[in-house]
Amino acid sequence: MIELRQLTKTYGDKKAVDGITATIRPGVVTGFLGPNGAGKSTTMRMILGLDRPTSGTALVNGRPYVSAGAPLAEVGALLDAKAVDGGRSARNHLLALGATVGIGRRRVDEVLESVGLSEVAHRPAKSFSLGMGQRLGIAAALLADPAVLLLDEPVNGLDLDGIQWIRELLRELADQGRTVLLSSHLMSEMQLVADHLLVIGQGRILADTTIDDFIDSDGGAVVVVSPDASALARLLTGDGVTITTREAGRFEVRGLTASVIGDLAFEHRLRIHELTPVTASLESAYLELTRDSVEYTATTPAHRKAA
């Protein structure tokens, strides 16, 4: 189990992590989501003792990770798959790691087999593709059979077979009663594997809930395309209704059904060219929740043309 208690990290006058409190429990896959710069990587680094908190604590199984007698056996982590001596073979890399906690050749060979690298075990890591490097990083995280796993973008660079494999692996690890914290920007993958979500934005927790409840909270939306968009949007505005304009003549409505929007438009003789309900999903719920927490916002060609 991982416990975060008022965890804070400040760099100068910027709070990268702002007093977050949460419990990541065993037996479930917890998805860790947030925009770039939200504080995800900093939080994971503080859990692992790589960054010192400005205040608050991060506990792994009731104590700071750095106080663990055999850290690799306590927590397996994949933060940067490139953090490998490129001149070493995959097997020698794992043997060197294993030597720190008394793990020998048999376990190294087992892990190489489980991640599909047995046939390239003697090749230098610098010759590996991105996907092979990810597999090696996952092998290192699993090496000491830890009870807690922290994985940052584990499917990065994997092919379809590898993605399917990591889905099954994460599910198996959670079913074994392990604590699994998974950070990823791939919403489709997160929706398939996560049981619980921890969402942060600008260093603060925005949501700490089950994935089903998180998606249900979105309620879906309706995309409206109309030559009378401005007039129709004003008509629809009211309590509990959110209207987001994407481009000229097109907007998105939350809080009203397509039939209600269509009836109101007909009643006021306003034209509609498109009225499309959008089913609630993890991606739509996440975008709605973090809309005001994005650090860098780009404009689309349509936005620039409309401006």
MOQUIZI-V176059 format. One line per field, one symbol per residue. phi: phi as a letter, one per 40 degrees, with the letter a starting at -180 (. if undefined). psi: psi as a letter, one per 40 degrees, with the letter a starting at -180 (. if undefined). burial: # if it has 16 or more other ideal C-beta (glycine too) atoms within 10 Angstrom, else .. A space follows every 10 residues. Layout:
phi: ???
psi: ???
burial: ???
This chain:
phi: .bbbbfcbbb bgbbccbbgc babbccgbcc cbbicdgchc ccccccdcgc bcccagbbbb fgacdccccb dcccbbbbba cccbcccccd cccccccccc bgcbcccdcc cdcccgbdcb cccccccccd ccccccccdc ccdcfccbbb bbfccdgccc ccccccdccc ccccccgccb bbbacccccc ccbcbbbbbb afgbcbaaac ccccccccgg abcbbacbdc cccccccacg bbbbccadga abbbhbcccc cccccccbfb cbcaabcbcc accccccccc dcbccbbcbc dcccccc
psi: ihhhhfhhhh hbehhdhgfi hihhiieihh hhiiiheded dddddddeed ihidiaihhh feiideeidg ddedhhihdh eegihdeiid ddddddddde efhadddddd ddddefedee deiideeiid dddddddddd dedefiehhh hhfdeheiad dddddddddd dddddeeihh hhhiegdddd dddidihhhi hfeihdigii ddddddedea ihhhhiefdd dddddehahe hhhhhdiheh ihhheiiddd dddddddefh ihdhghhhih idddddddde deehdhhiii dddddd.
burial: .###..###. ....###### .#.#.#.### #####.#### #########. #.#..#.### ....#..#.. #########. #..#....## #####.##.. ..#...##.. ##..###..# #..##..#.. ########## ####.##### ########.. .##.##..## ..##...### ####..#.## ########## ########.. #..##..#.# ######.##. .##..#.... ..#...#.## ####.#.#.. #...#..... .#..#....# .#.###.### ..##...... .......
